[in-house]
Amino acid sequence: MKTIKLLALTGITVFSLSSCNNDDDTPELLAVESEQVSNLFAPQTGGQGTGIDVSGDFAKFDFSTGDTTTSDTDWDIAFRGTTIAVNGGVATGTADEPARNGNAAVYIAENTFAGVSEVDTSLFEQDSAAGFAIPTGSDNGWYTYNFMANLITPITGKVLVFRTRDDRYAKVEILSYYQNADSSNPANSRYYTFNYVYQPNENVTTFE
């Protein structure tokens, strides 16, 4: 009788542990993060009618920390002037650009920021020898340039959708290219303010 009771109790214990382990096997998803970055400075040397080739370090940004970084590897996107690089693909050949060592990529969705609720993974492009995945130049990518007013303006309805270096996703809405969103003085340029939503769970393609 003692042997039978012991076996029965052991069976109950194993069943209980198995039940707990099955529950623990279901990972709890991290919360989606929604933030605004203000006045991210992205200076450059040359360009814009100076007759000097564009150069200078890119300001690198990491979605997982929500901040700029000087790391050679832990970055997702990088800014210099109006140019935005991704940490994926290969170098374009422009001066002083960071080495690509991640799997980041991007596409531009034409929608409202709130309207981009899911990622279309078939649209992603990476930087390449042919150029940046986010096209440069007025009306080609995220902005228009008014030559008469010397003004850079984000294009309404252009949402940048990113795959990060480590297969998470983010969407970005650029709000302003000027310090404190004051475009009255061109000297205030090259300061990005943008909204972003970051999906911190690997390979989860929604922003909800």
Steps between C-alpha positions, in 0.01 A plus 500: 500500500778742582663436162174563314436824689853623431468432130165673490638806676803504269270493199301795632820694565635436148163598349497822702853588396420424136200728515709783641771448240248510217372835628855632525573398139267776377717813488351822624528766232665831581289812467522701179682829560379835367732800539598838359859606440568874495794689350718208395796686349622367166771742378694470178787677329464624144210450264206732427674724250831529684694323226645270766420128515279397789688343792488460876392229740143370502293531819406139579175403674403179680127421524552253786636775729317792339818704484799592287812289527866501403511120474634355177250215514202579727314743274204473265482827305737793458450863397722753324332806357194377313653155441388199703700176496397158628723243669450242229633435152832652398663841490383734224844653451426839652760652733508413871198267496480229769574136421191282461509197731132437577188389313315832496286601203226751419212592275279808477129447561251752367251523782430679823732412786216331691389328181822298474403220737686209343830447319515384139824302510506461120574870450823535696814633335853544632774749424714397205772616264218647290395735779311534827181299548325826593546706184672836537392822331184709501175302452693173470482380858369660818525876424455782251745786456377851423795662326361853522438479874794263568258282694489124562149372571402139588246359253167434668394138478852358457565250780840332525465133596816334625626153573763547767846349499373204707161430335268722699286766334439873532310773322605865488317822419736795450339817631770764458854556374556811711601561861191529717298469176587862416555517124513881487881495510687258269784495756269291719506214246623142540316443825254212466180469698308181435245262645577132503338176605729206579393136505755339738392140440698308240317437171168647626381709206222706658513826693215420737 
